[in-house]
């Protein structure tokens, strides 16, 4: 599926307001299960837009501690 910059804006606004239902420019309305799911969609859109532009997508890596390691 190809994403557009307007798709990114719609998802970003939903995240900012805590909304789980998104209406895309093509008329589709989708209700997501969680904000985490919307964050994943935003990452997918970023990667798709970067690939279409021929630029590498950036990645957010979360690093946690192993139990007892500081």
N, C-alpha and C positions, 0 to 999 in steps of 0.2 A: 504494500500500500504506500502510495506517495503522500507525503505530508507537505503542507504549505506553511509559510510563516504565519498566516492567520490562524492555522490550527494550533500553533505554538502559543500564540497570544491568548486564545480561548482557554487552553489548558492552564496556562500561567495565571490567568485571572481566576479560574476556578480554585486553584491551589491557594491563592491569596485570600480568597473569601471563605474557604472551607466547603465550597459546593462540590457535590459529588456528581451532579448531572451537568453534562456539557452539550451544547448545541453547536455543531460545526457549520461552516459556511455553506456546505452542500445540502444542509437540511437535516442531516443525521442527528439524532439525540441519543446520547449514551449515558447511562448511569453506572458509575464505577463503584466498587465495593469499599474502597478506602482511599485516603489521601496518599498512602504509600503506592497504591496502584496508579494514581494520577502522576506521582513523581516518576515512576517507571516509564509511563507513557511519555512524559516530558523528555526523559533521557533518550527514548527511542526516536522521538521526533528530532531532537538535536542531532543524533547520529545520522538520521535520514537526510536532514537538511545539509549537514556537513558533507556527506557523501555526494549529494547532488551538486554541491558547490566545488567538490574536488579538494576539500580541506579535511585534515584529520579531525575527528571528534575528540573532545577532551573527556576525560573520565574522572568521576569522583570515587575515590577509594576510601572506604571507612576502615580504620585500623583499630582494633580493640586489644585489650591486654589478655594474656592467658592468665588463668587464676593464679594469684600469688606472685606474678611477675610485674615489676614496675619499671 
